Amino acid sequence: MSHLEAIRKPVNNEVLTFEKHFRDAMKSKIPLLNIVTNYLLRRKGKQIRPLFVFLTAGLAGGITESTYNAASLIELLHTASLVHDDVVDESFERRGFFSINSLWKSKVSVLLGDYLLAKGLLLSVEQEEHELLRLVSVAVKDMSEGELLQMQKSRKLNINKEEYLNIIRMKTASLLAACAACGAWSSGKDPDLTEKFRLFGEKVGMAFQIKDDLFDYQKKSLTGKPAGNDIKEKKFTLPLIYALENCKNSERRHIIRTIRNHNNNTRKVQEVIEFATNNNGLEYSEGQMIKYKNEALEILAQFPENEYNIALRELVNYVVDRKK
């Protein structure tokens, strides 16, 4: 049994029921749509977001029919955002498989994303889940704003720590915050409890994104060296930002000039990675990731010790300990 399977154990039956619920939510009378959505379903990821919804609902008071609606809504809108992201990034691979736009081109991908968004909206309206729709809509708005802000800052190469943390709060943490908030709301419709779990999810999301950013400096590619994909895309993440804020002005100007003019030069990219490493960028970022993890665990400590709480703690630890 994998670590994630063990974490899923308290809600395993609910997750299996959810998968059928979610599959039904994606159905269409249009054959092409069913072909494309079936392709998506066969290549589903780890489903961490629905897991957060069910475990949070269990801890907040109990899993209800509304919890299944919450998990389906989250997964529909998250899947739509991934399909649209692949079009924006011109990415032809997703989780080791061909992306939708590589097989059916951008027009079908955009329309599929729109369809999934519409299905999520209809699910919420038909089930009168208006608060769930509000919580998730705020997350989708934040995700879009975060991506656009990061694009703007990537062009100017002038992002600082506070701006970076705001970007990842919007583009990544907002969705995990919505997962936890929706799970809590579905269990008892308590606004104060929902806000507490929303904050819990946001803390986990911050740690999740910093871990992802660290991978770019630590994970080895086929060459035996870190990939440096963020640097190639001129994305300033926490390891680099911290290093740039704690070096000589001449060194800072040299590194920014290198990223601006030589971001596709593998040797130069490795130079930037070494700069961030040597100037304690990775060490500082790991410390910030652990800080957010501990803040999330402190929130969980306020709730009863039961199988849902234990599983959520393990899930939080999994987020920062994962290898990919």
Secondary structure, DSSP 8 states (H G I E B T S, - for coil): --HHHHHHGGGHHHHHHHHHHHHHHT--SSHHHHHHHHHHHHT----HHHHHHHHHHHHHT---HHHHHHHHHHHHHHHHHHHHHHHHTT--EETTEE-HHHHHHHHHHHHHHHHHHHHHHHHHHHTT-HHHHHHHHHHHHHHHHHHHHHHHHHHHT---HHHHHHHHIIIIIHHHHHHHHHHHHHHH--HHHHHHHHHHHHHHHHHHHHHHHHHHHHSB-TTSSB--HHHHTT---HHHHHHHHTS-HHHHHHHHHHHHHHTT-HHHHHHHHHHHHHTTHHHHHHHHHHHHHHHHHHHHTTS--SHHHHHHHHHHHHHHH---
